């Protein structure tokens, strides 16, 4: 079963974990599936997958059309319970919206979850970077400026563990897939206090990111501006975006302190 711990504690509830694994089988390219497909993707027996799907159906999280199962909008309640408990997101969005409007660029905030970043705020412009990106979307940390900033906040042991256990997938010819090169880049970005990434996830896509810190200086999120430069050098684009992003980070951190 995906994501089950190798050495679960005595408090581990396997049936609950199996239910979550069924939910996680749905996603991009798998919005609607047969029982057999859910069982195969979750690694569960058909009978077990069926019981879990029917339970989710009774709870309103899944619908069945006679052939395929699919999630309902109610599933968003599970993620929203987490997002709504974190005041940072509501606090950060107006600041990100302001800089997005001034620069006519897409702004975002994300947190690190395992090998991925997860978007918690996203303010697109009319010049959308990607229609597929929204709150809750996951992207590989190694190929994004947000991810580089968040990886930089890890301890040496945590970063080493990430590099040992994560497959650094190549998305473009410029994607950094060598663990030693990535470690050096992450540590260099951490020392600078910002990360600039270009052509790592998609050709022509670049972004600059900075951390958001709590009062105790711990990094709790990262914010970035993403763009596809159509004129000017990368250095000129970075020079235009980075100062604006730093100001927004300072504003968010100041607002966080007032709420503390």
Secondary structure, 3 states (H helix, E strand, C coil): CCCCCCCCCCCCCHHHHHHHHHHHHCECCECEECHHHHHHHHCCCHHHHHHHHHHHHHHCCEEECCCCEEECHHHHHHHHHHHHHCHHHHHHHHHHHHHHHHHCCEEEEEEEECCEEEEEEEECCCCCCCCCCCCCCEEEHHHCHHHHHHHHCCCHHHHHHHHHHCCCCCCCCCCCCCHHHHHHHHHHHHHHCCEEEECCCCCCCEEEEEEEECCCCCEEEEEEEEECCCCCCHHHHHHHHHHHHHHHHHHHHHHHHHHC
